[in-house]
Amino acid sequence: MPKRIDAWRRIGGALRPRDLVTSTSPKDCLFAHGDARELTRLLPPEAVDCIITSPPYSDVKDYGVSRQIGFGQQWAKEYLKDLERLLGELARVCRKGGALWIVVDTVKKARRTLLLPWEILERATSVGWCPEDIVIWDKGRSLPWSHVGRFRGVFEYVLLLSKGGLARFELDRVRDTSDLSPYWVRFPERYNPRGKAPSDIWHFPIPVQGSWASNGIRHFCPFPLAMVARMILLTTPRGGVVLDPFAGSGVVPSVAAFLGRRGLGFDVNGKYVRAFEESGYEALLKAARIELGGMLGSKKAAPLGDLIVRLRMLKYPVSMFSELARPDRLGQAARSTIAAFVVIPRKASQGRSPEQRLRVEGEVEVWLLCHKGADLVKVREQASRVMAVAPVSKFCLGVDLQIVSANKWKSSGFAQELGFAKWYSYSGGIFRKYREAFGEAGLGARLAAAGKPDANIRYPVVFSPLRVDVPRIE
């Protein structure tokens, strides 16, 4: 038995995540030399939060040891049976709600394409795993050869499974704010302030062998650091345990440790383990600091997120008026009923439940200013109907609607009561760019002008202390 495993067994008689140790520098990263079928059995039940791995693809690669999974094995009687037994052990050691990510491809044997991803899914399901999703990984490059009846392969499948349903799937950790469609300016309610959720096609170029160290961390199929980081951030808590039973160059345990998790790696090839201990881990950490530093506490999405929320707030009354002007609501009377809107952001409400706060992107007061003689009861009734259904209900805003009579908002102290020294007006249904900027005194004058009904005005003016000036994006 390898010396390192002897050290593990002395720690309470079994592997326990809280007792992770290693003979090299990282205290939260452990890479062991040995067969995954044997080492996994040393783990106690429900010791692991997430498993990320790529098994040997049948006999495509020889990893240089006897009795390895894949090379030299018969497809169904040995190889697939060994994978099924290992999948069962992985289910045993994974916590309920934990995730299993498997990177895998089809295999070409005797001019037949064998559907290994589907074989794995079938066997994983039979031992207790629940299929969740399938991702296409665009590797960007491939091996420099192809086979008869097979194109040059530049993608692989990423299978996501869970033990009893995913306990966490933290999309907000991996959202992307780059390359947004120009439509985000016109339809801010359709875009998450924290960015786009990843699609089911992932573009991560495969690293070149030896790319992390001059002495060479060399592996047939190295994982991109950013892809592993995405999996970990999506499905693990800080301090969680991440296992790769076919760890190869040690990318998974290294990235796990870098992201504040605890990484375990097993590999049957002693060369990989020795390379990891000698310089591989430090080289991987150095690469992680360069490639993944932005994933830790990044604030890049904050300015865009704040702008999207402000655009939502300013568009809200525009959409509300469009819905109120429908024939089955206020109809043509909407223009002679509604004089203007005032939009005022406010602090998050303490009265909302945690579930409600998760669904609300911002809190806002919307003051609907009515013309003299308006039926305020009817306006409130119709506005409440509009707020409860799409599209207005899709803005994810906590809205406090105030229906204001002409007597109140035309009073001399109304502008002062609102309490803002700087104001902006948005007219013609345009909410991405303010038309005028003025002070408290100017607001009073403009409110007086808005008090004159004009059937030719398509949208009432919106007054707000929010300043937005976004150029048109084609």
Order of alpha helices (4+ residues) and beta strands (2+ residues): alpha-beta-alpha-beta-alpha-beta-beta-beta-alpha-beta-beta-beta-alpha-beta-alpha-beta-alpha-alpha-alpha-alpha-beta-alpha-beta-alpha-beta-alpha-alpha-beta-beta-alpha-beta
